Amino acid sequence: MHTANALVLGLLGSLALASRPLSSNELASKGTTPALPLGLWKEAKRRRRHDDGARGPWKESQTGQLPFLSRPKPSASCQEHYFDQLVSHDPHIPSTTPNETWQQRYWFDATFYKPGGPVFLLDAGETDGEGRLPFLSQGILRILSEATNGIGIVFEHRYYGKSFPVSDLTTDSLRFLTTRQSLDDGAHFARNIVLPGLEDIDIRAGGSTPWIYYGGSYAGAKAALARKLYPDVFAGGIASSAVTAAIEDYWQYYEPIRQNGPSDCIDRLVNHTSLIDSLLAFEQPALTSALKGYFGLGNVTSDADFVNALAIPLGSWQARNWDPSVGSTRFFEFCDTLTANSSSVHEVDLFQPAQLAALPSLPKDPRKALASFAAYVSYVREHVATLCPPDTAQDDCFGTDEYSGDELDDYEWKSWAYQFCTEWGYFIGAPPDSKHPSLVSRLLTTEYTGKICRKAFPPGDLNSVPARPNVTAINQYGGFNFSYPRLAFVDGSEDPWIYATPHSPLAPHHGHRHSTTSEPFLLIKGGVHHWDENGRPSPPEPEEIQRVHREDVEFVRAWLEEWREEQREKERKRRGRWRWEGEGRERSRARWT
């Protein structure tokens, strides 16, 4: 063991560094990464404020949904509005006063509306709803509204953006944040909304106007749930990258990356990760300290926090998009660094085969692999370690023992954390089977990744977080087998969330479920996370995205015609019943006269 330690210490001491640093915008973009610690999120937030006006064209939210910050300032036709929403729809979780309300934010565009046209409600999901406004001007809402003479609405989720039914985010105040309460918000809104400027038009659900629910990711799952739970309110639903299966240990997040990433890069990363785990397993303080130090993370106390930081670059896979103006190429830059031939690590040649054999988990081609390992170290030092300012302790940036913040402004990390701790799970780490190849350290267990639930949400007087998320609350409605008439599922074949969708390789019907007009089942080849949500008039979208958008329009038009025929049939039956009842009354009077 001593010989192996000396060799590794010598190797790490020879590593050279060369790569460009992250910009403040790219620092903000790290929010998509499951590995992003709260300390780094707060640093990203501080830098965003400091660099106001200098941000790039996109950022990612806690779960990787794209708010598309390249949007123009909202026009007069897309002003924010507020709806009087009920604090609680659940009598078992009553509000402080009966029928208490709060202001829920929304936006709409009626540019293409003609009488009788549908309403498309886009659920903004777990982010600031303002980031969804480009979908009104050039995304899915624009595409569907223009094709059907409809109205597009962006609907902000409770406990996000500016839509709060409470004054703080203590555990007790979070008691109204459930998936069902948010679904009830949408149904109540659809049944009662009167749009400003269109007061003379009754578009409320349940009448003569059909409503279609759209969402992506978590909001995609909500679109599916809304269609099934409120079929009288929503005539159809489009569920994009819909995570309809809540999964506590979601290690499969990294599988689409492992399966579809550049093979040489993935092989090297798997080997590097295994090597690092083996070195840490020696439990030799000098070796562990040197290993962390050469990655630029020498002052990260916890081994698990150290390897968690190494996983941060993997989050950029989800940030890819077919439109380069809103997507990221960072993942492939990371891979290019790992696989580039390195001429600056000639010190590796000093090691003889017999000496290299003393290293644990040695790859087949040690010199090539160790050169790549040097490049990996360089990348982490320049792109991860530097996320922490020089005047801040690394444990404050990369540590996971301190969780605080009950202000509404902390919703960006706290609201979704509460939701996955209570209902959804999705603790993302290494595979439970040690034989399964892993891109991340085996130290990233559910015990580690679920730590936030125990530390961020202390029990209150009225509410507490369960020991384990109640995934049954979600999965009881269908999970992988979720289906319903006039409900579409649209997924990307390379989406890290595909294992939680009906397109999941874990689904019982995998490979055998067919797409129909009533229940479209579409897969975007090479697509990642809800790639059908954004669009652009010019230059043209890629053919694969154009195809999906054409199919969206075709099946929505068919749904609307089917829904209208159903309404006509209901009206015919209603009139027939009135005639029958009227004739019955006439016959009854005739018998008694």
DODREN-229074 format. One record per residue (C-alpha): residue number from 1; residue in three letters; z, y, x. Coordinates in Angstrom, 1 decimal. Each point is the difference from the previous one (the first is absolute). Layout:
// residues N
(NUM ala (Z Y X)) ...
//
This chain:
// residues 593
(1 met (0.0 0.0 0.0)) (2 his (0.8 2.4 2.9)) (3 thr (-3.5 -0.6 1.5)) (4 ala (-1.7 0.8 -3.4)) (5 asn (2.1 3.1 -0.4)) (6 ala (-1.0 1.3 3.5)) (7 leu (-3.7 -0.7 -0.6)) (8 val (0.0 1.7 -3.4)) (9 leu (1.9 3.0 1.3)) (10 gly (-2.4 0.4 2.9)) (11 leu (-3.0 -0.3 -2.3)) (12 leu (1.3 2.6 -2.4)) (13 gly (0.7 2.4 2.8)) (14 ser (-3.7 -0.1 0.9)) (15 leu (-1.4 1.1 -3.3)) (16 ala (-2.1 3.1 -0.1)) (17 leu (-0.3 2.4 -3.0)) (18 ala (-3.1 1.6 -1.4)) (19 ser (-0.8 0.9 -3.7)) (20 arg (-0.1 3.1 -2.2)) (21 pro (3.2 1.0 -1.9)) (22 leu (0.3 0.1 -3.8)) (23 ser (-0.6 3.2 -1.8)) (24 ser (2.6 1.3 -2.4)) (25 asn (-2.3 -1.0 -2.9)) (26 glu (-0.2 -3.6 1.4)) (27 leu (3.8 0.0 0.3)) (28 ala (0.2 0.8 -3.7)) (29 ser (-2.5 -2.8 -0.6)) (30 lys (2.4 -2.6 1.3)) (31 gly (1.7 0.0 -3.4)) (32 thr (-2.2 -2.9 -1.0)) (33 thr (1.6 -2.3 2.4)) (34 pro (2.5 -2.5 -1.3)) (35 ala (1.8 0.4 3.4)) (36 leu (0.5 3.7 -0.3)) (37 pro (3.7 0.8 0.3)) (38 leu (1.6 2.8 -2.0)) (39 gly (0.6 2.0 3.2)) (40 leu (-3.7 0.1 0.8)) (41 trp (-0.8 0.9 -3.6)) (42 lys (2.3 3.0 0.2)) (43 glu (-1.6 1.0 3.3)) (44 ala (-3.5 -0.3 -1.5)) (45 lys (1.2 2.2 -2.9)) (46 arg (1.4 2.6 2.4)) (47 arg (-3.3 0.1 2.0)) (48 arg (-2.1 0.3 -3.2)) (49 arg (2.0 3.1 -0.9)) (50 his (-0.2 1.4 3.5)) (51 asp (-3.7 -0.6 0.1)) (52 asp (-0.8 1.3 -3.5)) (53 gly (-3.6 0.8 -0.3)) (54 ala (-1.0 -2.1 3.0)) (55 arg (0.1 -3.4 -1.7)) (56 gly (-3.0 -2.3 0.0)) (57 pro (-1.9 -1.2 -3.0)) (58 trp (2.3 -2.8 -1.1)) (59 lys (3.5 -1.3 0.1)) (60 glu (1.6 -3.2 -1.2)) (61 ser (3.0 -0.5 -2.2)) (62 gln (2.8 -2.4 0.5)) (63 thr (-2.2 -2.9 -1.3)) (64 gly (-3.3 1.1 1.3)) (65 gln (-1.5 1.6 -3.1)) (66 leu (-2.3 2.8 1.0)) (67 pro (0.8 3.4 -1.5)) (68 phe (-3.2 1.5 1.5)) (69 leu (1.2 3.3 1.3)) (70 ser (-3.6 1.2 0.5)) (71 arg (-0.1 1.0 -3.6)) (72 pro (-0.8 3.6 -0.8)) (73 lys (2.6 2.2 -1.7)) (74 pro (0.2 -1.0 -3.7)) (75 ser (-2.3 2.0 -2.1)) (76 ala (0.9 1.7 -3.3)) (77 ser (-1.3 -3.1 -1.8)) (78 cys (2.5 -2.2 1.9)) (79 gln (3.3 1.8 -0.2)) (80 glu (3.2 -1.8 -0.1)) (81 his (1.7 -0.5 -3.4)) (82 tyr (3.3 -1.4 -1.2)) (83 phe (0.8 -2.4 -2.8)) (84 asp (3.4 -0.3 -1.7)) (85 gln (0.8 -3.6 1.0)) (86 leu (3.1 -2.0 -1.1)) (87 val (2.5 -0.6 2.8)) (88 ser (0.6 -3.5 -1.2)) (89 his (-2.1 -2.3 -2.3)) (90 asp (2.6 -2.8 0.4)) (91 pro (3.1 0.1 -2.3)) (92 his (1.8 -2.2 2.5)) (93 ile (-0.3 2.8 2.6)) (94 pro (0.7 3.0 -2.1)) (95 ser (-0.5 3.6 1.1)) (96 thr (2.9 2.4 0.1)) (97 thr (-0.9 1.5 -3.3)) (98 pro (-2.1 -1.7 -2.8)) (99 asn (-3.8 0.5 0.3)) (100 glu (0.5 2.1 3.2)) (101 thr (-3.4 1.1 1.5)) (102 trp (-1.3 1.1 3.3)) (103 gln (-3.3 1.5 1.3)) (104 gln (-2.6 -2.5 1.2)) (105 arg (-3.0 1.4 1.8)) (106 tyr (-3.6 -0.8 -0.7)) (107 trp (-3.5 1.4 0.5)) (108 phe (-3.2 -0.4 -2.0)) (109 asp (-3.7 0.7 0.1)) (110 ala (-2.0 0.2 -3.3)) (111 thr (-3.2 1.3 1.7)) (112 phe (-2.1 -3.0 -1.4)) (113 tyr (1.9 -0.5 -3.3)) (114 lys (-1.8 -0.3 -3.3)) (115 pro (1.6 -0.8 -3.3)) (116 gly (0.8 -3.7 -0.3)) (117 gly (0.0 -0.5 3.8)) (118 pro (2.8 -2.0 1.6)) (119 val (3.0 1.0 2.2)) (120 phe (0.5 -1.4 3.4)) (121 leu (3.6 0.1 1.2)) (122 leu (0.4 -0.4 3.7)) (123 asp (3.5 -1.0 1.0)) (124 ala (0.8 1.8 3.3)) (125 gly (2.4 -2.7 1.1)) (126 glu (2.7 0.4 2.6)) (127 thr (-1.2 3.3 1.5)) (128 asp (-0.5 3.7 -0.8)) (129 gly (-2.5 0.1 -2.9)) (130 glu (-1.7 3.0 1.5)) (131 gly (-1.5 -2.3 2.7)) (132 arg (-2.0 -1.8 -2.8)) (133 leu (-1.9 3.1 -1.1)) (134 pro (-3.1 -0.8 1.9)) (135 phe (-0.5 -2.9 -2.3)) (136 leu (-0.6 2.5 -2.8)) (137 ser (-2.7 1.9 1.9)) (138 gln (-1.9 -2.8 1.8)) (139 gly (1.9 -3.3 -0.4)) (140 ile (0.5 -2.6 -2.7)) (141 leu (1.0 2.4 -2.7)) (142 arg (-3.0 2.2 0.6)) (143 ile (-2.3 -3.1 0.0)) (144 leu (1.3 -1.5 -3.2)) (145 ser (0.5 3.3 -1.9)) (146 glu (-3.5 1.2 0.7)) (147 ala (-1.5 -3.4 -1.0)) (148 thr (1.9 -0.1 -3.3)) (149 asn (0.6 3.6 -1.0)) (150 gly (3.7 -0.5 0.6)) (151 ile (3.0 1.9 1.3)) (152 gly (1.7 -0.8 3.3)) (153 ile (3.8 0.3 0.4)) (154 val (2.1 -0.4 3.1)) (155 phe (3.5 -1.0 -1.1)) (156 glu (2.9 0.4 2.5)) (157 his (2.6 -2.8 0.2)) (158 arg (3.7 0.8 -0.7)) (159 tyr (2.0 0.6 3.1)) (160 tyr (-3.0 1.1 2.1)) (161 gly (-1.7 3.3 0.8)) (162 lys (1.6 2.5 -2.4)) (163 ser (0.8 -2.4 -2.8)) (164 phe (3.7 -0.6 -0.1)) (165 pro (2.3 -0.8 -2.9)) (166 val (3.0 0.5 2.2)) (167 ser (1.4 2.6 2.5)) (168 asp (0.6 -2.4 3.0)) (169 leu (-0.8 -3.5 1.2)) (170 thr (3.4 -1.6 0.2)) (171 thr (0.2 -3.7 -1.1)) (172 asp (1.2 1.1 -3.4)) (173 ser (-2.8 2.5 -0.5)) (174 leu (-2.5 -2.6 0.9)) (175 arg (1.0 -2.2 -3.0)) (176 phe (-3.0 1.4 -2.0)) (177 leu (-2.5 -1.1 2.6)) (178 thr (-1.4 -3.3 -1.2)) (179 thr (-3.6 -1.2 -0.4)) (180 arg (0.6 -0.4 -3.7)) (181 gln (1.3 3.5 -0.4)) (182 ser (-3.1 1.4 1.8)) (183 leu (-2.2 -2.1 -2.2)) (184 asp (1.7 1.3 -3.1)) (185 asp (-0.7 3.5 1.4)) (186 gly (-3.7 -0.7 -0.1)) (187 ala (0.1 -1.4 -3.5)) (188 his (2.1 2.9 -1.4)) (189 phe (-2.3 2.5 1.7)) (190 ala (-3.1 -1.6 -1.4)) (191 arg (1.4 -0.1 -3.6)) (192 asn (1.2 3.6 0.0)) (193 ile (-2.0 2.2 2.4)) (194 val (-1.8 3.1 -1.2)) (195 leu (-2.0 1.4 2.9)) (196 pro (0.2 3.8 0.6)) (197 gly (-3.2 1.7 -1.1)) (198 leu (-1.0 -3.1 -2.1)) (199 glu (2.7 0.4 -2.7)) (200 asp (-2.6 -0.4 -2.7)) (201 ile (-1.0 -3.4 1.3)) (202 asp (2.2 -3.0 -0.8)) (203 ile (-0.5 -2.4 3.0)) (204 arg (3.3 -1.8 -0.5)) (205 ala (0.0 -3.8 0.5)) (206 gly (0.2 -2.0 -3.2)) (207 gly (-2.6 2.2 -1.7)) (208 ser (-3.7 0.4 0.5)) (209 thr (0.1 0.5 3.7)) (210 pro (0.0 -3.0 2.4)) (211 trp (2.2 0.2 3.1)) (212 ile (-0.7 -1.9 3.3)) (213 tyr (2.7 -0.4 2.6)) (214 tyr (-0.9 0.1 3.7)) (215 gly (2.1 -0.6 3.0)) (216 gly (-0.1 -1.1 3.7)) (217 ser (2.5 -2.2 1.8)) (218 tyr (3.4 0.2 -1.7)) (219 ala (-1.6 2.3 -2.6)) (220 gly (-2.7 -2.7 -0.3)) (221 ala (2.6 -2.5 -1.0)) (222 lys (1.3 2.5 -2.5)) (223 ala (-3.5 0.3 -1.5)) (224 ala (0.0 -3.7 -0.6)) (225 leu (3.5 0.1 -1.4)) (226 ala (-0.8 2.9 -2.2)) (227 arg (-3.1 -1.7 -1.5)) (228 lys (2.0 -3.2 -0.8)) (229 leu (3.2 1.7 -1.2)) (230 tyr (-1.6 2.8 -2.0)) (231 pro (-3.4 -1.3 -1.3)) (232 asp (0.2 2.4 -3.0)) (233 val (0.3 2.9 2.4)) (234 phe (-2.4 -0.9 2.8)) (235 ala (-3.4 -1.4 -1.0)) (236 gly (-0.6 -1.1 3.6)) (237 gly (1.3 0.0 3.5)) (238 ile (-1.5 0.0 3.5)) (239 ala (2.4 -1.4 2.5)) (240 ser (-1.1 0.7 3.6)) (241 ser (1.7 -1.8 2.9)) (242 ala (2.6 -0.9 -2.7)) (243 val (3.1 -1.6 1.4)) (244 thr (0.8 -2.0 -3.1)) (245 ala (2.0 -2.6 1.9)) (246 ala (3.3 1.4 1.2)) (247 ile (1.0 -1.9 3.2)) (248 glu (3.3 0.3 1.8)) (249 asp (-1.1 -1.2 3.4)) (250 tyr (-3.5 1.5 0.4)) (251 trp (-0.8 -1.2 3.5)) (252 gln (-3.6 -0.5 -1.2)) (253 tyr (-0.6 3.8 0.4)) (254 tyr (-1.2 -0.7 3.5)) (255 glu (-2.2 -3.0 -0.8)) (256 pro (-3.2 2.0 -1.0)) (257 ile (0.4 1.9 3.3)) (258 arg (0.4 -3.2 2.0)) (259 gln (-2.9 -1.7 -1.8)) (260 asn (-2.5 3.0 0.0)) (261 gly (0.9 2.1 3.0)) (262 pro (-2.0 -0.2 3.2)) (263 ser (0.7 -3.5 1.2)) (264 asp (0.6 0.8 3.7)) (265 cys (2.4 2.8 -0.9)) (266 ile (1.8 -2.2 -2.5)) (267 asp (0.3 -2.9 2.4)) (268 arg (1.4 2.3 2.7)) (269 leu (2.5 1.6 -2.4)) (270 val (1.3 -3.4 -1.2)) (271 asn (0.5 -1.0 3.7)) (272 his (1.6 3.2 0.9)) (273 thr (2.4 -0.2 -2.9)) (274 ser (0.9 -3.6 0.8)) (275 leu (0.6 1.0 3.7)) (276 ile (2.3 2.9 -1.0)) (277 asp (2.0 -2.2 -2.3)) (278 ser (0.4 -2.6 2.8)) (279 leu (1.2 2.7 2.4)) (280 leu (2.5 1.3 -2.5)) (281 ala (1.2 -3.5 -0.7)) (282 phe (1.3 -0.2 3.6)) (283 glu (2.7 2.5 -1.0)) (284 gln (0.1 1.4 3.5)) (285 pro (1.1 3.7 -0.2)) (286 ala (-1.9 1.0 3.1)) (287 leu (-3.2 -1.6 -1.2)) (288 thr (0.3 1.3 -3.6)) (289 ser (0.7 3.5 1.3)) (290 ala (-2.9 0.0 2.3)) (291 leu (-2.3 -1.4 -2.7)) (292 lys (0.9 2.8 -2.4)) (293 gly (-0.1 2.6 2.7)) (294 tyr (-3.6 -0.8 1.0)) (295 phe (-1.1 0.3 -3.6)) (296 gly (1.6 3.4 0.1)) (297 leu (2.8 -1.1 -2.4)) (298 gly (2.8 -0.6 2.5)) (299 asn (2.6 1.7 -2.1)) (300 val (-0.6 -2.0 -3.2)) (301 thr (3.2 -2.0 -0.2)) (302 ser (-0.9 -2.7 -2.5)) (303 asp (-2.6 -2.7 1.1)) (304 ala (-1.2 -0.1 -3.7)) (305 asp (-0.5 3.7 -0.1)) (306 phe (-2.0 -0.2 3.3)) (307 val (-2.4 -2.6 -1.3)) (308 asn (-0.2 1.8 -3.4)) (309 ala (-1.3 3.0 1.9)) (310 leu (-2.7 -2.1 1.6)) (311 ala (-1.3 -0.9 -3.5)) (312 ile (-0.7 3.6 -0.9)) (313 pro (-3.7 0.0 1.1)) (314 leu (-0.8 -2.8 -2.4)) (315 gly (0.5 2.3 -3.0)) (316 ser (-3.2 1.8 0.9)) (317 trp (-2.0 -3.0 -1.3)) (318 gln (0.9 0.9 -3.6)) (319 ala (-1.1 3.6 0.7)) (320 arg (-3.6 -1.0 0.3)) (321 asn (-2.5 1.3 -2.6)) (322 trp (-3.7 -0.2 -0.5)) (323 asp (0.0 3.8 0.0)) (324 pro (0.7 1.1 3.6)) (325 ser (1.2 3.4 -1.2)) (326 val (3.1 -1.6 -1.6)) (327 gly (0.3 -3.2 2.0)) (328 ser (1.4 -0.8 3.4)) (329 thr (-1.6 -1.7 3.0)) (330 arg (3.3 -0.2 1.9)) (331 phe (0.4 -3.8 -0.3)) (332 phe (-3.3 -0.6 1.8)) (333 glu (1.0 2.5 2.7)) (334 phe (3.2 -2.0 0.4)) (335 cys (-2.1 -3.2 0.4)) (336 asp (-2.4 1.6 2.4)) (337 thr (2.9 0.9 2.2)) (338 leu (1.3 -3.6 0.0)) (339 thr (-3.4 -1.6 0.7)) (340 ala (-1.4 2.5 2.5)) (341 asn (-0.4 -1.1 3.6)) (342 ser (2.7 1.6 2.0)) (343 ser (-0.5 0.9 3.7)) (344 ser (3.3 1.7 0.3)) (345 val (2.3 -3.0 0.0)) (346 his (-1.2 -1.7 3.2)) (347 glu (3.6 -0.8 0.8)) (348 val (-0.3 -3.0 -2.3)) (349 asp (-2.0 -1.7 2.8)) (350 leu (3.1 -0.1 2.1)) (351 phe (1.3 -2.8 -2.2)) (352 gln (-1.1 -3.5 1.0)) (353 pro (-0.6 -2.7 -2.6)) (354 ala (3.2 -1.8 0.9)) (355 gln (2.0 3.2 -0.5)) (356 leu (-1.7 0.9 -3.2)) (357 ala (0.9 -3.5 -1.3)) (358 ala (3.6 1.0 -0.1)) (359 leu (-0.7 2.6 -2.7)) (360 pro (0.9 -1.2 -3.6)) (361 ser (-2.8 -0.4 -2.6)) (362 leu (-2.7 0.6 2.6)) (363 pro (-3.5 0.5 -1.4)) (364 lys (-2.9 -2.2 1.2)) (365 asp (-1.6 2.8 2.1)) (366 pro (3.1 1.7 1.5)) (367 arg (-1.7 2.7 2.1)) (368 lys (-2.2 1.1 -2.9)) (369 ala (2.9 -0.2 -2.5)) (370 leu (2.4 1.9 2.3)) (371 ala (-2.6 2.7 0.5)) (372 ser (-0.2 0.3 -3.8)) (373 phe (3.7 0.0 -0.2)) (374 ala (0.1 3.0 2.4)) (375 ala (-2.5 1.8 -2.4)) (376 tyr (2.3 -0.9 -2.9)) (377 val (2.9 1.5 1.8)) (378 ser (-2.0 3.2 0.7)) (379 tyr (-1.0 0.3 -3.6)) (380 val (3.5 -0.3 -1.3)) (381 arg (1.3 2.5 2.5)) (382 glu (-2.6 2.6 -0.9)) (383 his (-0.2 -0.6 -3.8)) (384 val (3.3 -1.4 -1.1)) (385 ala (2.7 1.0 2.4)) (386 thr (-1.2 3.6 0.0)) (387 leu (0.6 0.2 -3.8)) (388 cys (3.6 0.7 0.9)) (389 pro (0.6 3.5 1.4)) (390 pro (1.5 0.2 3.5)) (391 asp (3.1 1.8 -1.3)) (392 thr (0.7 -2.8 -2.6)) (393 ala (1.7 -3.3 0.7)) (394 gln (-2.4 -2.9 -0.4)) (395 asp (2.5 -1.8 -2.3)) (396 asp (-0.2 3.0 -2.3)) (397 cys (-3.8 -0.5 -0.2)) (398 phe (-0.4 -3.8 0.2)) (399 gly (3.4 -1.2 -1.2)) (400 thr (0.6 -1.5 -3.4)) (401 asp (3.8 0.3 -0.4)) (402 glu (0.2 3.4 -1.6)) (403 tyr (-1.5 0.9 -3.4)) (404 ser (0.9 3.2 -1.6)) (405 gly (-1.4 2.6 -2.3)) (406 asp (0.6 0.5 -3.7)) (407 glu (-2.0 3.2 -0.5)) (408 leu (-3.1 -0.1 -2.2)) (409 asp (-2.1 0.9 3.1)) (410 asp (0.9 -3.4 1.4)) (411 tyr (-1.9 -1.8 -2.7)) (412 glu (-2.9 -0.8 2.4)) (413 trp (2.1 -2.8 1.6)) (414 lys (2.8 -0.6 -2.5)) (415 ser (-1.8 -0.4 -3.4)) (416 trp (-2.3 -2.8 1.0)) (417 ala (2.7 -1.6 2.1)) (418 tyr (2.2 -0.2 -3.1)) (419 gln (-2.8 -1.5 -1.9)) (420 phe (-0.8 -2.8 2.5)) (421 cys (3.7 -0.7 0.5)) (422 thr (0.6 -0.4 -3.8)) (423 glu (-3.2 -1.6 -1.3)) (424 trp (-2.9 -0.4 2.3)) (425 gly (1.2 -1.4 3.4)) (426 tyr (-2.8 0.2 2.5)) (427 phe (2.2 -0.3 3.1)) (428 ile (-2.7 -0.2 2.7)) (429 gly (0.6 -1.9 3.2)) (430 ala (-0.8 -3.1 1.9)) (431 pro (-1.0 -3.4 -1.6)) (432 pro (3.0 -2.2 -0.7)) (433 asp (-1.8 -2.9 1.6)) (434 ser (0.4 0.4 3.8)) (435 lys (-3.2 -2.0 0.6)) (436 his (-2.1 2.5 -2.0)) (437 pro (-1.7 2.6 2.3)) (438 ser (1.6 3.4 -0.4)) (439 leu (-1.1 3.5 0.8)) (440 val (3.6 1.2 -0.2)) (441 ser (3.3 -1.2 1.6)) (442 arg (2.0 -2.9 -1.5)) (443 leu (2.9 2.4 0.1)) (444 leu (-1.5 1.8 -3.1)) (445 thr (1.7 -2.2 -2.6)) (446 thr (0.8 0.9 -3.6)) (447 glu (3.6 0.6 1.0)) (448 tyr (-1.3 2.7 2.3)) (449 thr (-2.7 1.5 -2.1)) (450 gly (2.2 0.0 -3.1)) (451 lys (2.8 1.9 1.8)) (452 ile (-1.0 3.2 -1.7)) (453 cys (1.1 -1.4 -3.4)) (454 arg (3.5 -0.5 1.1)) (455 lys (0.4 3.2 2.0)) (456 ala (-1.9 2.6 -2.0)) (457 phe (1.3 -0.8 -3.5)) (458 pro (3.8 -0.3 -0.1)) (459 pro (1.4 -1.2 -3.4)) (460 gly (0.5 2.9 -2.4)) (461 asp (2.2 0.2 -3.2)) (462 leu (-3.0 -0.6 -2.3)) (463 asn (-2.5 -1.9 2.2)) (464 ser (-0.3 -2.3 2.9)) (465 val (-2.8 -1.7 1.9)) (466 pro (-0.1 -3.8 -0.4)) (467 ala (0.6 -2.3 3.1)) (468 arg (-3.7 -1.1 -0.4)) (469 pro (-2.8 1.7 -1.9)) (470 asn (-0.5 -1.3 -3.5)) (471 val (-3.7 -0.9 0.4)) (472 thr (0.1 -2.0 -3.2)) (473 ala (0.0 3.3 -1.9)) (474 ile (-3.6 0.5 1.3)) (475 asn (-1.3 -3.6 0.3)) (476 gln (0.9 -1.0 -3.5)) (477 tyr (-3.1 1.7 -1.2)) (478 gly (-2.5 -2.0 2.0)) (479 gly (0.3 0.4 3.7)) (480 phe (-3.0 -1.6 1.8)) (481 asn (-1.3 -1.2 -3.4)) (482 phe (0.1 3.4 -1.7)) (483 ser (-2.8 0.4 -2.5)) (484 tyr (-0.7 1.8 -3.2)) (485 pro (-3.1 1.0 -2.0)) (486 arg (-1.5 3.3 1.1)) (487 leu (1.9 -0.1 3.2)) (488 ala (-1.9 0.2 3.3)) (489 phe (1.3 -0.9 3.5)) (490 val (-1.7 1.5 3.0)) (491 asp (1.1 -1.0 3.5)) (492 gly (-1.0 0.3 3.7)) (493 ser (-0.6 -3.2 1.9)) (494 glu (1.8 1.4 3.1)) (495 asp (2.9 1.8 -1.8)) (496 pro (3.4 -0.9 1.5)) (497 trp (1.3 0.0 -3.6)) (498 ile (-2.6 -2.6 -1.3)) (499 tyr (2.6 -2.8 0.2)) (500 ala (1.9 1.7 -2.8)) (501 thr (-3.0 0.5 -2.3)) (502 pro (-1.8 -2.4 -2.4)) (503 his (-2.6 -0.4 2.8)) (504 ser (2.8 -1.5 2.2)) (505 pro (-0.8 -3.1 2.0)) (506 leu (3.4 -1.1 -1.4)) (507 ala (-1.2 0.2 -3.6)) (508 pro (-0.5 -3.3 -1.8)) (509 his (-3.4 1.0 -1.1)) (510 his (-1.1 1.3 3.4)) (511 gly (-3.8 -0.4 0.3)) (512 his (-0.4 -1.1 -3.6)) (513 arg (0.6 3.1 -2.0)) (514 his (-3.2 1.6 -1.2)) (515 ser (-0.8 3.5 -1.0)) (516 thr (-0.9 0.8 -3.6)) (517 thr (-0.7 3.2 -1.9)) (518 ser (3.3 -0.4 -1.8)) (519 glu (2.0 -0.8 3.1)) (520 pro (-1.9 1.3 3.1)) (521 phe (1.2 -1.6 3.3)) (522 leu (-1.7 1.9 2.8)) (523 leu (0.5 -0.4 3.8)) (524 ile (-1.2 2.7 2.4)) (525 lys (-1.3 -1.8 3.1)) (526 gly (1.6 1.5 3.0)) (527 gly (2.1 2.3 -2.2)) (528 val (3.6 1.0 0.6)) (529 his (2.3 1.8 -2.3)) (530 his (-1.4 1.2 -3.4)) (531 trp (-3.3 1.0 1.5)) (532 asp (-1.5 0.6 -3.4)) (533 glu (2.3 2.9 -0.8)) (534 asn (-1.6 2.6 2.1)) (535 gly (-3.7 1.1 -0.1)) (536 arg (-2.4 2.7 1.0)) (537 pro (-3.2 1.4 -1.4)) (538 ser (-1.6 0.4 3.4)) (539 pro (-0.8 -1.5 2.4)) (540 pro (-0.3 -3.1 -2.1)) (541 glu (2.8 -2.5 -0.1)) (542 pro (-0.6 -3.4 1.8)) (543 glu (-1.9 -2.4 -2.1)) (544 glu (3.1 -2.3 -0.5)) (545 ile (2.0 3.0 -1.4)) (546 gln (-3.0 1.1 -2.2)) (547 arg (-0.2 -3.5 -1.3)) (548 val (3.7 -0.1 -1.1)) (549 his (-0.3 3.5 -1.5)) (550 arg (-3.1 -1.1 -2.0)) (551 glu (1.9 -3.1 -1.3)) (552 asp (3.0 2.2 -0.9)) (553 val (-2.3 2.2 -2.1)) (554 glu (-1.7 -3.0 -1.6)) (555 phe (3.1 -1.9 -1.1)) (556 val (1.8 3.2 -1.1)) (557 arg (-2.9 0.9 -2.3)) (558 ala (0.0 -3.6 -1.4)) (559 trp (3.8 0.2 -0.5)) (560 leu (-0.3 3.4 -1.9)) (561 glu (-2.6 -1.4 -2.3)) (562 glu (2.1 -3.1 -0.7)) (563 trp (3.0 2.1 -0.6)) (564 arg (-1.9 2.3 -2.4)) (565 glu (-1.3 -3.0 -1.9)) (566 glu (3.5 -1.3 -0.3)) (567 gln (1.1 3.3 -1.4)) (568 arg (-2.9 0.0 -2.5)) (569 glu (1.0 -3.6 -1.0)) (570 lys (3.6 1.1 -0.5)) (571 glu (-1.2 2.9 -2.2)) (572 arg (-2.2 -2.3 -2.1)) (573 lys (2.9 -2.4 -0.6)) (574 arg (2.3 2.9 -0.8)) (575 arg (-2.4 1.4 -2.5)) (576 gly (-0.6 -3.4 -1.5)) (577 arg (3.8 -0.5 -0.4)) (578 trp (0.2 3.3 -1.8)) (579 arg (-2.8 -0.9 -2.4)) (580 trp (1.6 -3.4 -0.7)) (581 glu (3.4 1.6 -0.5)) (582 gly (-1.5 2.7 -2.3)) (583 glu (-1.9 -2.6 -2.0)) (584 gly (3.2 -2.1 -0.3)) (585 arg (1.9 3.0 -1.4)) (586 glu (-2.8 0.7 -2.5)) (587 arg (0.1 -3.7 -1.2)) (588 ser (3.8 0.2 -0.3)) (589 arg (-0.1 3.1 -2.1)) (590 ala (-2.7 -1.6 -2.2)) (591 arg (2.3 -3.0 -0.8)) (592 trp (2.8 2.3 -1.2)) (593 thr (-2.0 2.3 -2.2)) 
//
